[in-house]
Amino acid sequence: MNYVLAEEEETQVPVGGLQLTLYQYKTCPFCSKVRAFLDYHQLPHDIVEVNPVMRKEIKFSTYRKVPILLANAGCPIQLNDSSVIISAMKTFLISKQKSLEEIMYYYPAIKATDEKGKEVTEYQNRYWLMLDEQETKQLYGSKEAQMEEIKWRRWADDWLVHLISPNVYRTPGEALASFDYIVRVGNFGPVEGLFAKYVGAAAMFFIGKRLKKRHNLQDDVRQDLYKAADTWVKAVGKHRMFLGGSEPNLADLAVYGVLRVMEGLKSFDEMMANTKIKPWYQRMTSTIQEKAALH
Ligand SMILES: N[C@@H](CCC(=O)N[C@@H](CS)C(=O)NCC(=O)O)C(=O)O
């Protein structure tokens, strides 16, 4: 299998031999971010849709979340956490010297306990690309552009993502519509699916309210979503197509990946109608579709 560097890196250097498999839930925003990244960079990959009840497809892994990316070049390397996957793969595409195995040493997993005493895994350097000075300069042009990308990637993970569940499960009707979609595109057995649709929708309606409190959202959660969309549009500004300039950077891909999971749902249509995000969103869709069609 041959990989080519994206046009933004200008050369077409095959870095072949790496077979990629993405373990995902299609409707998970973290997984959608990784798919947006792989498609934009034209990295061919297999997808394994994980059953969210038993998760037997990821039985091989002690890390129990998705996305997981398996990169196989003789022996498999497991990449966990959407932002680590994206940073490591981007580093791999640009860096001429480092193997993926070496790159992964720069993203160590740290086990910690959260305020409730639960063990959590944190990844160091997850927004950082492991490039030398020259590669960094070539990719970003300026320190500001590099820092800006990090800032908004972090914003997508720490803020934007938390707006999704409270919005798509906002009312019982919306919760049911969301679960209808999740069950249709997800990997559920027939009985499991029916059960998930009604019990899942009811549960998520209430969990959505809890999440709203936990993340200090406004009572009308749509207002936070609209505000986030317009904050993002303002960050991109009037004079560039994407935050990355004429091409999307990793922050564009992250924000797009997160918002995309709401497509087809009422919250998405209302966000499109009530904010200024539509032109940027449409540019992202067509750019990614064009790239994906090329491989
Ligand atoms: N920080 C992780 C978060 C991943 C995450 O929370 N994934 C959810 C799905 S959206 C998950 O797998 N949760 C465990 C489960 O469903 O059992 C990332 O960026 O990849």
The ligand as an SDF file (V2000), in Angstrom:
LIG
                    3D

 20 19  0  0  0  0  0  0  0  0999 V2000
   -9.6350   11.3090   24.7530 N   0  0  0  0  0  0  0  0  0  0  0  0
  -10.1720   10.2470   23.9340 C   0  0  0  0  0  0  0  0  0  0  0  0
  -11.6530   10.0530   24.2500 C   0  0  0  0  0  0  0  0  0  0  0  0
  -12.2500    8.8740   23.5130 C   0  0  0  0  0  0  0  0  0  0  0  0
  -13.6300    8.5090   24.0520 C   0  0  0  0  0  0  0  0  0  0  0  0
  -14.0630    8.9850   25.1040 O   0  0  0  0  0  0  0  0  0  0  0  0
  -14.3020    7.6310   23.3390 N   0  0  0  0  0  0  0  0  0  0  0  0
  -15.5980    7.1420   23.7830 C   0  0  0  0  0  0  0  0  0  0  0  0
  -16.5560    7.0380   22.6110 C   0  0  0  0  0  0  0  0  0  0  0  0
  -17.0650    8.6150   22.0400 S   0  0  0  0  0  0  0  0  0  0  0  0
  -15.4330    5.7430   24.3330 C   0  0  0  0  0  0  0  0  0  0  0  0
  -14.8480    4.8980   23.7070 O   0  0  0  0  0  0  0  0  0  0  0  0
  -15.9570    5.5140   25.5340 N   0  0  0  0  0  0  0  0  0  0  0  0
  -15.9090    4.2270   26.1620 C   0  0  0  0  0  0  0  0  0  0  0  0
  -17.0410    3.3620   25.8190 C   0  0  0  0  0  0  0  0  0  0  0  0
  -17.8590    3.6840   24.9620 O   0  0  0  0  0  0  0  0  0  0  0  0
  -17.1390    2.3210   26.4160 O   0  0  0  0  0  0  0  0  0  0  0  0
   -9.9230   10.5310   22.4550 C   0  0  0  0  0  0  0  0  0  0  0  0
   -9.7110   11.7200   22.1210 O   0  0  0  0  0  0  0  0  0  0  0  0
   -9.8700    9.6170   21.6460 O   0  0  0  0  0  0  0  0  0  0  0  0
  1  2  1  0
  2  3  1  0
  2 18  1  0
  3  4  1  0
  4  5  1  0
  5  6  2  0
  5  7  1  0
  7  8  1  0
  8  9  1  0
  8 11  1  0
  9 10  1  0
 11 12  2  0
 11 13  1  0
 13 14  1  0
 14 15  1  0
 15 16  2  0
 15 17  1  0
 18 19  2  0
 18 20  1  0
M  END
$$$$
